[in-house]
Amino acid sequence: MLPQIHFILGIVFVAILYFFFSPIISIFGLTIILLSSVVIDIDHYIYYIFKKNDLNPFTAYKWYIKNIRKLYSMSKEQKKKIYLGFYFLHGVESLIILLFLGFYLYPIFNFIFIGLLFHLFVDFITEIMFEQRFSKLSVIYNLFIFKKLTNLDAI
């Protein structure tokens, strides 16, 4: 899903949280939730930098748009053979780390946890609907299983 859509959905999510939890969650906490629900996609940009050896964020965005279109035009069987990339923040491992950091270190990590959890939930819905699979459940699982598949860029 594109960052601007994550941002719009994040605003709706934060508005709902504000309506139900406004005295409990401060405006600062809601802002952290919103930002973390979008900034998690920085790992897509980092993957692009290492994959293409290019720092231009506009070129990275165009590259992802091209690859998304290519992926969505494929059949369900073709999609099963595709490796989308290594996105180190898109997995349950990041959530577990944030949960521990929030519990043991600073409560601000709880807000980041909520933002990432919302982001991954929206990604889950989107991938099930359009890609007919969910490839961002576990970073470790993806590293070992999906790496054997064909990279979308090679097609």
Beta strands, then each sheet from edge to edge (+ up, - down):
strand 1: 82-83
strand 2: 150-151
sheet 1: 1+ 2+
end
